[in-house]
Amino acid sequence: MTIQSLPLLHVIEPIPASDSALAALNLMLDLAINHLPVVDAHGYYLGMLTLTDLLHEILPAGLRLGHGIGQPDVSFLGDAASLLSTHLGQLSARTAGDVADPHVVPLETDCPLVEAARRLAEARNPLPVVDADRHIVGVLSVRLLLTHLLGRGVQNDAR
């Protein structure tokens, strides 16, 4: 059985890479989602964008880099809400394609369920699903996969 047979494949409208990162953030907040596939002008999958990626972008550069010192104590900065707000505003100058993670390898619709489960177990976020032409057909999460498997198990137990 492949993931193409999953009835619970959640389809999320991808965002064009040319849209601003701020527009992507607003879309994710409006839809109450934590991740968004990013596509090029032809609709081909380029990468995934997450709220964590965007939060990472609004942190000052020195905090993002870490400089090999582990977790720096930044309590001296106090609230620093104005600094974060300034960086948040700068997301309008960055594109979704700039911030998206191109290393999130999508699942293909003919991917076997066991392979999808293995990949999801290793991933930190849901994985995009693409068709043979690399167009987004949905996003598969651990929750959707387990819900589907549990439903099949209940059906099998009832026989």
Summary of the structure (lengths in Angstrom):
residues: 159
radius of gyration: 18.5
end to end distance: 19.4
largest distance: 63.2
contacts: 438
relative contact order: 0.22
helix: 48%
strand: 20%
